[in-house]
């Protein structure tokens, strides 16, 4: 009997590690997960994200909404989108100053900046990961993230719940440099390659709908 796999995707970690500035944002999350565990059956994908801000790009929320609609239309119950929230706060921070060696350091001058921050996704992922393990919904968890805040949840899943854990670092350029502490868990590692992204694009349009890939994606 094949092992049941649930995939847990840290949406912002995936975006900033593998998709930002790349033409692969129209990503089929189920196909992508299956590429990472080719010999196992992915039963479900849980995608942890948050509604983005229009700060600096008024079209960003609409593009995100189109992507969510595409996933829901194509996969219905196979992909679940769990939403945190996004906030922007004014913060008084030191101005960066470049040194002669090219590195940056904090200057004495301070400026007010608008700092965007996504809240809730790491907590939501950890809770779902452990809760689904206790409910015996999967045999192996595929966790696509490089957030060290998940170390305790991964440890509980593996050592207390007896589940297999596969960790895929979405930071394509960093190769195997996973966050400190993950290697001590002795979990399986997967490398996210650009070829996984290229071969895991959603159809355009989504069959049976008028949902198209946003321009520029």
N, C-alpha and C positions, 0 to 999 in steps of 0.2 A: 504494500500500500504506500502510495507516494505521500511524502510529508507535506502538511498544509503550511503555507507561508502567508503571513500578513506583512504587508509593506507599510512602513511608517516614514513619511517624507516630511522633513523640515523644509517648508517651502522657501523661506527667505534664505536659509543656508544653501539650498540648491541653487537659487537664483544668483546669489552673489558669488558662489563658488564655480558655477558651470555655465550659466546662461546670460549673465549681464554682458552686454556688448557683443553677443553672439547671435547668429540667425537661427537659433534652435528653440525659441521660447514657446512655439506651438507644439509643446511636448506631450506625447501620449504617455501618461504616467504609468498606466498598466503595462504597456509594451516595454517601456523603459525598465520597470522593475523586473519583468521577466527576463530581460537581457542580462541582468546582473546575477540571476540565479537560474541559469538555463536548464538545469536538470531537475528543478523543483516546480511545484504548482503554486502560483500566486493566486490565492483565493480572493483577496481583497486588498485595496490600497486605501490608506488613510492619509489624507493630505492636509497638513497643518499650516495655516496661513492667516492672513488678516487683510481686510480691505485697505488698500494703499491710499496715500494722500495725493492730492493733485498739486502739491507744492512743487513748483518748478516744471511741471508737465501736466496741464489740465486734462490731457487725454488718457493719462495713465489709469485712472479708475475704470474707465469704459473698456479699455483693452483687457484689463484683468477680469471684468465681468463677462466679457465675451468668451474668454478662456474658460472660466468656470462653467458657463452655459454649455460650451462644447463638450467638456468632460461629462457633465450630467446628462446631456442628450445622448452621447455615445455609449455610456457605461451604466447609467442609472445606479443600481445598487452595488456595482463592483468597485466604484470609487466613492469615498465619502470625504467631503470637504468640511473640516472642522476649523472654525474661524475664531481667532483671537481678536485683538483690536490694535489700532494704530493711533499713536498720539504724537503731537508736536509741541515741544515746550521751549520757551526762550531760556537760554543758558549763557552765563557770563564766563567765557573761557579765555585762556591765554592765546595770544596770536602766535602762530608758528613762524619760526625764523630759521632760515637755511644757514648752516655752518659752512666753513670753507671746504670741509670734506664732503659736502653734498648732503649730509644728514640734517634732519630737522630737530629743533629743540624749542621749548616754550620760552617766549620772551616775557618781559615784565608787563608789556601792554596787554590789556584784556579787551575783548569785544563781545557784544551780544550776538548770538547766533541762534537760528531756529533749528533745534535738534529733533529730527524724526526718530521715533523708536517704536518698534513692534513689540507688543506685549502679549504674553499668554501662550504662544505656540509651543515653547519648550515644555512648559508645565502641562499643557494639554497632551502633548505627545507622550510624556512620561506617564501620566495617569492612564491613558488609553493602553499603552504598552503593557503595564503591569496588570491592569484590570482585565484585559483580554487574555492574558496569560493565566490568571487565576480562574477565569471562566473556561479555560481550555479551548479557546477558539482557534488556536494555531499550534503547530509543532515548532516552527522556526519563525523568528521575527527578523525581517530585513529592515534595518534602520538606516535611512539615508540622511546623514547629518554628521557634522564634525563639532558639535556643541558639547563641550566637556560637562555642562550642567546635567547631561543625561547619564553620566557614569553610574550613579547610584541606582537609577531605574534599570539600567542594563544589567547591573550586578544582581539585583533582586530577580529579574526575569530569568537569568541564567542559573544562579546558584540556589535560589529559594523556590522558584517555580519549575526548575528543571527543563527550561525551554532552550532550544538552540538560538543563537544570535549571530547574525551576519551584519557587519558594519561596513557601509559604503561611504567613503569620504567624498563628498561632491566637489571638493576643491580640486579640479582637474589638474591644475598646474603644480600642485604640491605633491602629487603622486601618492606616496605611502606615508607622508608625514601627518598621521592622525593626531588628534589632540592628546596632550599629556594625560596619562591615566587609562586610556582606552586599551593600550597594549597589555597592561597588567591584568585585564579581564580575561585574556586568553580566548577572545572571540575570533570567528572567521572574518577576514578582511576581503573586501572587493575594491578594485580600482575602477572608478568611473572614467571611461575613455570618451573621447570626442566621437568615436564611431558609434557608441551607444546612443548618443544624442541624435546623430545624423539619421540613424536607422529607426528612430522611435518618434517620428513626427506624426501628428494627427492628419487625417485627410482634410482637404480643403476643396469644397465645403464639407461640413459634417453631413454624411448621407441622410437624406430625408429631411433636411433642414435648410434654412437660408443663412446658417452660421458660417462665416468666413474668417480666415486668419486675418488679424488686424494688419493694416499696412505697416511696413517697417519691421515686421516680425519674421 
